[in-house]
Amino acid sequence: MSRYFILGVIAALLFIPSVFSQNPQDETSRVVAGGGVTVSGWTGKVDAREAGQGMTVNNAKFAKEGYAIHVVTGPAITYWNPANKASGDYTVSAHFREPKFMNLNTHPHPYGIVIAGSDLGTEQQSYLYCAAYGDGKFIVRGMGPAPFQMNGRGTADPAVHKVAVGEPVEQDIAVSVKGDSVSCSINGKALWTAPKTDVVAAGKLKSTDGLYGLRSAHNTEVFVTGLKMTKN
C-alpha cells in the first residue's frame, strides 16, 4: 500500500466531518442572553430535538419592543397566546423584519405564521406554518405531532424578498383558510394553496380551527408587527 494512498484516506476521513457539520440538523443552537418569554399572555415550546438536548424557551428571547415583538433564537420555537383563536374562514397575517439577514447563522433560516394549533405544548400538538427566508424561499410545514412537509424543504419565488448577507429584509406573510382550501401569501402573492383534506388528516392537523401564533427557526432574529386575525 503506497504512502500516497494512506495520505489520501486520511484526508478523506478528515473531510467527512466538515461535510456533515454543514447539515442544518447538526447546527448548534446558540443560547440567547436575557432570554425567556416576557410578552404578557404568550408562551412557547422548543422543538423536540433541541428540547432533548436540554434547550428551553429561556434559551431564546420573546419580548415587546415598542409596537414590535422582538424574537431572537436560540433553539427553534413555536410561540402562541392561548387567547388567540381562529375558526371557520380566516386569515392570520403579520409583518416580519429581519434586521441583518443571517447575522446569527451560517445559512438561511425561516420565520413566519402558525395556524391551526391544537394541544400546543403537549406531546400531541399539531399546527401548520408558513415561513419566509431572506434568500427568496418560503416553506410550508407542520407538526402532527411528527413533522410533515407541504412544499418540500422550501420553494423559491420572486415574491419573497431576497437580500445579501447582512442586509435588512422584510416580508408580509399571511395564512388563510377559506372554504375547502388553505393558502399562504407572501408580500401580497399567493404562493401555496392546498385542499383542506391535504392538511387535515391522520398524522397532520386535527382541524384548521385552533390557536395561531409565530414560528422562528433556530439562530434567527426578527421583529414582528401587526399580527392579527381577520375573518374571510
N, C-alpha and C positions, 0 to 999 in steps of 0.2 A: 504494500500500500504506500503510495507516494506521499511525501510531506505536503505537496500542494493539495492533494485530495483531503487530507486531515484538516488542513487550514480552511479549506472550503466548507467542510462540515461544521467546524467551529463557528465560522462566520454566519452560516445559515441558522444555527441554533441561537446565536446572539440576536439575529434579525427577527426571529419569530415573536418574542415577547413585545418588541416595539410595534409589530403589526397588530397584535391583539389589543394592545393598550389603546389603539385608536378607535376601538369599538365603543360607541356611546354607552353601552351597558357596563363597560368597565371603567367609565369615567368616575373619578372620586367627587362626591358631593361635598362642597365646602360647608363650613359652619359659619353662620352669619352672626356677628357680634350684636348684642342687644336684640336678639330675636324674640319671637313669640307673636301671638295674635292679640293686638291691642285695640282693634275696632270693636265697639260695643255690639254684642249680639252675634258676632261671627265666630266660627270655629273652623277646624280643618283636619285633614288626615293625610299623612305621608304615605306614598306608595309602598306597597307591601315589601318589595325587595329592599328598599332603604330602611324601612321600619325594622326589618330583620337584622339590619346592621346597627341598630340602636339609635337611628335618627328619629327625631320628633319634630313637631311644629315649632318648638322652641329653637330649632336649628335654622329657621328661616324667619323672615320679617314680614308682617302684615299689619301696616299702620296707616292711620289717616294723616295726610299732609295737605292742608288746605281743602280744596274740593276733591282731591285725588286720594285713591288708595295706593300706597306705595308697597309693592311686593318685591322682596329680594329673597331668592332661594340660592343655596341650600338644596335640600332634597326636593324632589318633585312632589307637589302638594295640590290637593283639591280643597278649595275653601267655599264655605256656604254659610248663610244665615237661615236658621230654621223658619224664620218669618217670611222668607222669600219663596213663595209657591206659585206655580203656574199650572193651568189645566185647560183643556179644550184647545182652541186655536189661539196661538200667542206668538210673540216674538220677544226674545231676550237679546239686548244689544248693549254695547259699551265701546268706548274709545280707549285704545291702548297706545302708550308712548314708551318706547324703549330708548332711554337717553343716549346710550352708546351701544350700538349693535355688537354683540359678542364680547362685551367688556369683562364678563366673568367666566368665559368658557373658550374652548379652542375650536368649537364648531357650533352651528346654529341650533338653538332650542326654541320651542314654541310656547305661546301663552294664549289664552282665549276664554271662551264662554262654555259653561257647563249647563246642561238642562236635564230634566227627567230624573233627578236624583231620588233614589229610593233606598231606605235603610243605610243612609250615609253614616260613615263612622263605624260600621259593623263589618263582619266578615261576609255578609250577604249583600253588600252595597252594589248598586248599579247606577250608571249615568252615561251620558253621551256628551262629548265636547268637540268643538271646532276651534282650532288654534292656528295662528299665523307665525311664520318665521320671517326674520328680516332679510332672508335671501330670496324672497319671492315665492316661497312654497306655503302650502297650508295642509293641515291634517285633520281628518275626522276619525275619531276613535272613541271607544267606550270601554266600560268595565261591566261585567255581568255575572259574578264578580271578577272572573278572569278577563284579561284584556282582549278586545276584538277590534279589528281594523276595518274601516269602511272605504278608505281610498289608499290602501297600502301604507307605505311609510312616508307618504306625503306627495303632493302634486304641485308642480309649478304652474303659475298663471300670471299673466301680465297685470291683473288687477291687484295682486298682492304687492305692496311696496317693497322695493329691493334697494339696499344701500351697501356701501362699502363698510368694512370692519371699522368700528369706532365712530361711525356716523349715527345721528339720531334717526329713528324710523317710527312712523305712526300708522296704525291700522284701525279701521272701524269694522267690528265683527258683529254679526247678527245671526242667531239661530232661530228658525221659525218652524212651528207646527201649524199646518193648515189642511183641513180635510183629511185625506188619506196619505199625506206626504210630510216629510221632514226635510228642511233645507238649511244650507249655510251660505251666507253672503259676506263678502269682504270688500270693503270700500265701494259698496253700492252694487256689486255684481254677484248674482247667484252663481256659486262655483260648484255646488254639490247638492243634489236632490235625490231622495230615495223614498220608496213607499214605506209607510209605517211598518208593514209586515217584514221589511228587511232589518229593522232595528228592534221591534218588539217581538221577541222570540226566545226560545229556550237558550240560556247562556248569554242573553243580551239584556235588553231593557224589560222591566216588568210592565211599563206603561210609558207614554210620553208625558203624562202628568207627573208632577213632582217638584222637588226643590231645584232652584237654579243658583249658579254661583260662578266662581272663577277657577281657572286652572293655570298653573305655571310649572313648566318642566324644571329640571334641576339647573342650578347655576345661571339664573336669569335675573334681570332687574327690569321692572316695568311699572309705569304709573297708569292707573285705570280711572277714568272719569265717565260719568253719565250712565252707569249701569242701571238698566231699567227693564221692566216687562210691560209690554203693551198687548192688548187683545186684538186679534186679527179680525 
